């Protein structure tokens, strides 16, 4: 059964795109949806949504904290996109200090193929707010929160490395 937190996040992000109502895939001819075998990492609880689903293949993902990856055929029903696709090219960094959860939405440093990550067009602020609200739901699920914290640490290391290399 899908967790209530994941369900809320899915619903919140259903109609949102980085460019408002415009399909951002038209900007780059869907670079992130090419179905080229790269795939998207799944969040805890998403695996059951993609098991035996037409157009998607699950595979083990090294470096995803025990979570699998889903590879798409390049086209999907937007209602069935995994969470990583729904929030792309952003990521909600989750940190915890003194028992307080902090969420900061950033440009995902792994999203280099996306023209939006290079500032070609500005990301709709309502999309970034929706990603943050979705993260607020997600951290209510302990497994998802721990996963997001672990990925956040990795992303912070990537950002630090980029800054050092200039």
C-alpha positions in Angstrom: 0.0 0.0 0.0 1.3 3.4 -1.0 2.1 5.7 2.0 -0.2 8.6 2.6 2.8 11.0 2.4 3.7 9.7 -1.0 0.1 9.9 -2.2 -0.2 13.5 -1.1 3.1 14.4 -2.8 2.0 12.8 -6.1 -1.3 14.6 -6.0 0.2 17.9 -5.2 2.7 17.7 -8.1 0.3 16.2 -10.6 -0.5 19.4 -12.5 2.8 21.2 -11.8 5.7 21.7 -14.2 8.8 23.8 -13.9 7.4 26.3 -16.5 3.9 26.6 -15.1 1.4 25.0 -17.5 3.9 24.7 -20.3 5.4 21.3 -20.9 9.1 21.9 -20.3 9.9 18.8 -22.5 9.2 21.0 -25.5 12.1 23.2 -24.6 14.7 20.5 -25.0 12.8 17.8 -26.9 12.3 15.7 -23.7 16.0 15.1 -22.9 15.0 13.7 -19.5 12.4 11.4 -21.1 14.4 9.8 -23.8 14.1 6.2 -22.5 17.9 5.8 -23.0 18.4 3.4 -20.1 19.5 6.0 -17.6 16.3 5.9 -15.5 15.2 7.7 -12.4 15.8 6.6 -8.8 12.7 5.7 -6.8 11.8 6.9 -3.4 10.8 4.3 -0.7 7.4 3.0 -1.4 7.3 3.7 -5.1 8.6 0.3 -6.2 5.2 -1.3 -5.9 3.7 1.4 -8.2 6.1 0.4 -11.0 6.2 -3.4 -10.6 4.9 -5.0 -13.8 3.7 -1.6 -15.1 3.8 -1.3 -18.9 6.3 1.1 -20.2 8.5 0.9 -17.1 11.2 -1.5 -16.1 12.6 -1.8 -12.5 16.3 -2.5 -12.0 18.7 -2.4 -9.0 20.4 0.9 -8.6 23.8 1.0 -7.2 24.2 4.0 -4.9 20.5 4.7 -4.3 20.4 3.6 -0.6 18.8 0.3 -1.4 16.0 1.7 -3.6 15.6 0.5 -7.2 15.6 2.6 -10.3 12.9 2.7 -12.9 13.7 3.0 -16.6 10.9 4.3 -18.9 10.3 3.8 -22.5 10.5 7.5 -23.2 6.8 8.3 -22.9 4.4 7.8 -20.1 1.1 8.9 -18.7 2.0 12.0 -16.7 -0.2 10.6 -13.9 2.1 7.7 -13.5 5.5 9.5 -13.4 7.7 8.6 -10.5 8.4 11.3 -7.9 11.9 12.1 -9.2 10.3 13.0 -12.6 7.7 15.1 -11.0 10.2 17.3 -9.2 12.9 17.4 -11.9 15.2 19.4 -12.2 14.8 20.4 -8.5 15.4 18.5 -5.3 14.2 19.3 -1.8 17.3 19.1 0.4 16.4 17.7 3.8 18.5 18.3 6.8 17.8 17.9 10.5 19.2 20.0 13.3 18.2 19.7 16.9 15.2 17.6 16.0 14.0 20.2 13.5 13.6 19.2 9.9 14.8 21.9 7.3 13.8 21.7 3.7 15.5 23.8 1.0 14.6 23.4 -2.7 17.6 23.5 -4.9 18.5 22.9 -8.5 19.6 19.3 -8.5 23.3 19.2 -9.4 22.6 15.9 -11.3 20.3 17.7 -13.7 22.9 19.0 -16.0 21.2 17.8 -19.2 18.2 20.1 -18.4 18.3 23.5 -20.0 16.5 24.9 -17.0 19.4 23.9 -14.8 21.5 26.3 -16.9 19.1 29.2 -16.6 17.7 29.0 -20.2 14.3 29.9 -18.7 13.3 30.7 -15.1 11.6 28.0 -13.1 8.0 29.0 -12.1 8.2 29.9 -8.4 4.9 28.1 -7.8 6.6 24.9 -9.0 9.4 25.3 -6.5 6.9 26.0 -3.7 4.9 22.8 -4.7 8.1 20.8 -4.5 8.8 22.2 -1.0 5.2 21.4 0.1 5.5 17.9 -1.3 8.7 17.4 0.7 6.8 18.6 3.8 4.4 15.7 3.2 7.2 13.2 2.4 9.2 13.8 5.5 6.2 12.7 7.6 7.1 9.1 6.4 10.2 8.1 8.4 11.7 5.9 5.6 11.2 8.6 3.0 12.7 11.2 5.3 15.8 9.2 6.0 16.2 8.5 2.3 15.9 12.2 1.5 18.4 13.1 4.2 20.9 10.6 2.7 20.5 11.8 -0.8 20.7 15.4 0.4 24.1 14.7 2.0 25.3 13.3 -1.3 24.0 16.3 -3.2 25.7 18.7 -0.8 29.0 16.9 -1.4 28.5 17.2 -5.2 27.8 20.9 -4.8 30.9 21.4 -2.6 33.0 19.5 -5.2 31.7 21.7 -8.0 32.5 24.8 -6.0 36.1 23.6 -5.3 36.7 22.7 -8.9 35.3 26.1 -10.0 
